[in-house]
Structures are given as structure tokens and as C-alpha cells.
């Protein structure tokens, strides 16, 4: 079962960024199972919310430039749609080690918030259809719930239909 924490707790670069921006949010912690096959499925099940409200953060390369994609955990990233959303031609998934080094987070805990280096970010347009969404708070077993509009604003993201499934 997920535990709720107040806005000021969590202490990750993601929650620090949200506090600095004055954004209301709730941190939800759950017991992470290192053997979990899917971090996203583990998160929505532990939180007891619809998988369409839980978003994963993926790092891709669009025409050689690292780009962050935020899509529902229940689906996958449409690389062609991501490339088009940022005016590029070709997108491929970034090397996980490069993604970790650039964002400052580990795989399975990459947050779109408070990254070491600010990257172009695209949030799947479906996020705007929910009052709040969940994204990684910066480590496995820790999610932050916030308004989709605040997520877009704080990350400087654009929105586009980049998710599939």
C-alpha cells in the first residue's frame, strides 16, 4: 500500500524543484521490489490508481539530441511521434547509462523534474485529461502526484500525442 507524505518531504531533486516552483504535490512511497518486471506496473498497482494516470519518463535521442518523453506506463512511446513533436526526423531510445548520467537519476527512477541537465521534454497529451498525474519522484518506489499543467509548466514541456497503446 502506498504511503502519502506532505509536499515538503521526499528530499529528491524532483521534490526540491517542485517546492522551489511553489507547486502543490503529494509524494507517494511504496515498497519497491527489485525483481519487478515493470517499474510502471509495479507503481500503479502499489498506488491503487488507474495505469493511465501513472506516467513513465523515458530518454530518447532525436536527431542526436537527448529528449525526455513522459508517457503513460500502460503503453509505449511512439518514437516517430516524439521526433515530430520536437521538429526532428529520427528518434531512438538513449543509451541507459547516458540517460542516467545526464538526468542524475537511475533507470526506473528517472523523474522529468529536477534533472541534472534540462532537456527538451514532451508530455503525452493524455496527461491533460486527468486532474492529477503521477511521475517518478526521483527514485524507485517514490512517485509524486501533481496537476498535469504544473508538470508541463515546471519542466518547460510541450504536449503531443506521443504514447501508444
C-alpha positions as CSV (number, residue, x, y, z in Angstrom):
1,X,0.0,0.0,0.0
2,X,1.3,3.5,-0.8
3,X,2.1,5.9,1.9
4,X,1.3,9.6,1.5
5,X,3.7,12.3,2.5
6,X,3.4,16.0,2.7
7,X,4.7,18.3,0.0
8,X,7.9,19.1,1.7
9,X,9.1,15.6,2.2
10,X,10.9,13.2,-0.2
11,X,14.1,15.2,-0.5
12,X,14.9,14.3,-4.1
13,X,15.9,16.8,-6.7
14,X,12.4,16.4,-8.2
15,X,10.6,17.4,-4.9
16,X,13.2,20.2,-4.4
17,X,12.3,21.6,-7.9
18,X,8.6,21.4,-7.1
19,X,9.0,23.2,-3.8
20,X,11.1,25.9,-5.4
21,X,8.5,26.4,-8.1
22,X,5.7,26.6,-5.4
23,X,3.8,23.7,-7.0
24,X,1.4,21.7,-4.8
25,X,2.2,18.0,-4.9
26,X,1.9,14.8,-2.8
27,X,4.7,12.2,-2.5
28,X,3.6,8.6,-2.5
29,X,6.1,5.9,-1.3
30,X,5.7,2.2,-1.8
31,X,7.9,-0.8,-1.2
32,X,9.9,-1.3,-4.4
33,X,10.5,-5.0,-5.4
34,X,13.9,-5.2,-7.2
35,X,12.5,-8.3,-9.1
36,X,9.6,-6.4,-10.6
37,X,9.4,-6.9,-14.3
38,X,7.9,-3.5,-15.0
39,X,8.5,-0.4,-12.8
40,X,5.4,1.3,-14.2
41,X,3.1,-1.6,-13.5
42,X,4.6,-2.0,-10.0
43,X,3.9,1.7,-9.4
44,X,0.2,1.8,-10.5
45,X,-0.6,-1.4,-8.7
46,X,1.1,-0.2,-5.4
47,X,-0.6,3.2,-5.6
48,X,-4.0,1.7,-6.5
49,X,-4.7,4.1,-9.3
50,X,-5.6,3.7,-13.0
51,X,-2.5,3.0,-15.1
52,X,-3.5,5.8,-17.4
53,X,-2.7,8.3,-14.6
54,X,0.8,7.0,-13.9
55,X,3.5,8.2,-16.3
56,X,7.0,6.9,-17.1
57,X,9.9,9.1,-18.0
58,X,11.9,7.9,-21.0
59,X,15.0,9.5,-22.5
60,X,15.4,9.3,-26.3
61,X,17.8,10.8,-28.9
62,X,16.1,12.9,-31.5
63,X,18.5,13.7,-34.3
64,X,21.3,13.2,-31.8
65,X,19.8,15.5,-29.1
66,X,18.6,13.9,-25.8
67,X,14.9,14.4,-25.3
68,X,12.6,13.4,-22.5
69,X,9.3,11.7,-23.2
70,X,6.7,11.3,-20.5
71,X,4.1,8.7,-21.4
72,X,1.5,6.5,-19.6
73,X,3.1,3.4,-18.1
74,X,0.3,1.3,-19.6
75,X,1.6,2.0,-23.1
76,X,4.7,2.7,-25.0
77,X,6.5,5.6,-26.6
78,X,5.9,6.3,-30.3
79,X,9.4,7.4,-31.4
80,X,8.2,8.8,-34.7
81,X,5.6,10.9,-32.9
82,X,8.2,12.1,-30.4
83,X,10.6,13.1,-33.3
84,X,7.8,15.0,-35.0
85,X,6.8,16.8,-31.7
86,X,10.2,18.4,-31.4
87,X,10.7,19.0,-35.1
88,X,13.1,16.1,-35.7
89,X,13.3,13.4,-38.2
90,X,14.5,10.3,-36.3
91,X,14.3,9.2,-32.7
92,X,15.9,6.2,-30.9
93,X,16.0,5.3,-27.3
94,X,19.0,6.8,-25.5
95,X,21.7,4.5,-24.0
96,X,20.5,3.9,-20.4
97,X,24.0,4.9,-19.0
98,X,23.8,8.2,-20.9
99,X,20.2,8.8,-19.7
100,X,21.3,8.1,-16.1
101,X,24.4,10.3,-16.3
102,X,22.6,13.2,-18.0
103,X,19.5,13.2,-15.7
104,X,21.2,12.3,-12.5
105,X,18.7,9.6,-11.8
106,X,18.8,5.8,-12.1
107,X,16.8,3.8,-14.5
108,X,13.4,3.1,-13.1
109,X,13.6,6.2,-11.0
110,X,14.2,8.9,-13.7
111,X,11.9,11.9,-13.0
112,X,11.1,14.5,-15.5
113,X,11.6,17.0,-12.7
114,X,14.8,18.3,-11.2
115,X,17.1,16.7,-13.8
116,X,20.8,17.4,-13.7
117,X,20.7,18.9,-17.2
118,X,17.5,20.4,-18.5
119,X,16.4,18.6,-21.7
120,X,13.7,19.2,-24.2
121,X,10.6,17.5,-22.8
122,X,7.4,16.3,-24.3
123,X,4.5,15.1,-22.1
124,X,1.9,12.9,-23.8
125,X,-1.3,14.9,-24.4
126,X,-3.4,12.4,-22.5
127,X,-2.0,13.7,-19.2
128,X,-4.1,16.8,-19.6
129,X,-7.2,14.7,-19.4
130,X,-6.6,13.9,-15.7
131,X,-6.9,16.2,-12.7
132,X,-3.6,14.8,-11.4
133,X,-0.9,12.5,-12.7
134,X,1.9,10.5,-11.1
135,X,5.5,10.6,-12.2
136,X,8.7,9.4,-10.6
137,X,9.8,11.5,-7.7
138,X,13.4,10.5,-8.4
139,X,13.9,7.0,-7.1
140,X,12.3,3.6,-7.4
141,X,9.4,3.3,-5.1
142,X,8.7,7.0,-4.9
143,X,6.1,8.8,-7.0
144,X,4.9,12.4,-7.0
145,X,1.3,13.3,-7.7
146,X,0.6,16.8,-9.3
147,X,-1.6,18.6,-11.7
148,X,-0.6,17.8,-15.3
149,X,-0.5,21.5,-16.1
150,X,2.1,22.1,-13.3
151,X,4.2,19.2,-14.7
152,X,4.2,20.8,-18.1
153,X,5.0,24.2,-16.7
154,X,7.8,23.2,-14.4
155,X,9.5,21.0,-16.9
156,X,9.0,23.6,-19.8
157,X,7.5,20.7,-21.7
158,X,5.3,20.7,-24.8
159,X,2.4,18.3,-25.1
160,X,1.7,16.0,-28.0
161,X,0.2,12.5,-28.6
162,X,3.4,10.6,-28.2
163,X,2.1,7.5,-26.4
164,X,0.9,4.3,-28.0
165,X,-1.5,1.6,-26.5
